[in-house]
Amino acid sequence: MSRANIVQLVEGWVEDIIQGSELELVEVEYVKEPSGWVLRVFLDKPTGVDLEDCRGVSEILDKKLDEEDPIPGSYSLEVSSPGLERPLKKLRDYERFTGRAVLIRTYQGLHGRKRFNGILRGLREQVVLLEWEGEIIEIPLELIAKANLAMEF
């Protein structure tokens, strides 16, 4: 099974596990690291994810992974919060975090650069609105390679 298929399968299982709770699936990663393969599940909720949230989802998901056995070989399962610099993955993330500082990286240059630090001003259709250097710029979603909340001091 390909990495993309494993991620998609696990995303579906996690969505089933957290259905009806305040928890939100942010991202699933299946990556090779120096220590071996790691399956990471990032969760969030409005009041912040705690250890019990992570433990509960981890226990249920671990049982499901053991039953279905979709991943050949050994791997580590990690269930955690996405942290303070949470990635923006879904359309609703760009709306939910309007007014927050963000870091956006693009696949190709816009305004002479590929990296933007600014204030998220929302989403209009498939375009992210970003306050950057005193003006509002538009960044098409398809050009965004990576977007994260930025630390505010």
C-alpha angles and dihedrals in degrees: 000000000000123000090248091053092048091051092048092048093049091046089057093049093048091049088054092048095051097039111129094020131097090250120114127199108233101176146334120213130186107189141163113236132174089266092050138266118343128194107201126190118190118201133183139179134182094262094041131265117276134196093265092055091052094043093050095051092042093054094049094043092047090056091048091049090050092049097046097032096198095159119075116218129003127322140159123245117216124182116185150132117285088236132226093309093054116179119246105227109150132056090245090057090065090052097041094052098044109144094030128115113257141180115218126188120193132205091231135022123280121180087001097303146071100212125068131183111190149113117292109236098181141265130292113191103307096340127096115219113216130182102221128166093347098311138081112249129187121230116187111229092232089062094054112104094175137355127186139169109258127224111261118209 
